[in-house]
Amino acid sequence: VLVIDSTTGGFEAGISKDGQTREHALLAYTLGVKQMIVACNKMDDKTVKYSQARYEEIKKEVSAYLKKVGYNPDKVNFIPISGWVGDNMIEKSDNMAWYKGPCLIEALDGLDAPKRPSDKPLRLPLQD
């Protein structure tokens, strides 16, 4: 799960050239994470106010970057959430009635368990 700060300024800092959002997405792909869920957090913030336009803006920009990294954005769930209030975490939120996708727990339950090559020697990716 790639958790993104949706606040004004927070998202822009994370997606900037040296931002942590970019770094974490690249690191996940480098480590072999094949499935991704993007949680757009802090949708309750006063700069966001559960805005569908802000969600769409974040989804568009992050999708473009995930595609560059190697992910297929069409297979990535983007979920607007509020960890503080609990919106779209375990059940759908009335504050974001415009969002028609799964809540976070449903998206997690929908992931396929990765097949582990337990019959082979341990391999660790290294990054310098």
HELIX and SHEET records of a PDB file:
HELIX    1   1 GLY A   10  ILE A   15  1                                   6    
HELIX    2   2 GLN A   20  THR A   30  1                                  11    
HELIX    3   3 GLN A   52  VAL A   69  1                                  18    
HELIX    4   4 PRO A   73  LYS A   75  5                                   3    
HELIX    5   5 ASP A   94  MET A   96  5                                   3    
HELIX    6   6 LEU A  104  ASP A  109  1                                   6    
SHEET    1   A 3 LEU A   2  ASP A   5  0                                        
SHEET    2   A 3 ILE A  37  ASN A  41  1                                        
SHEET    3   A 3 ASN A  77  PRO A  80  1                                        
END                                                                             
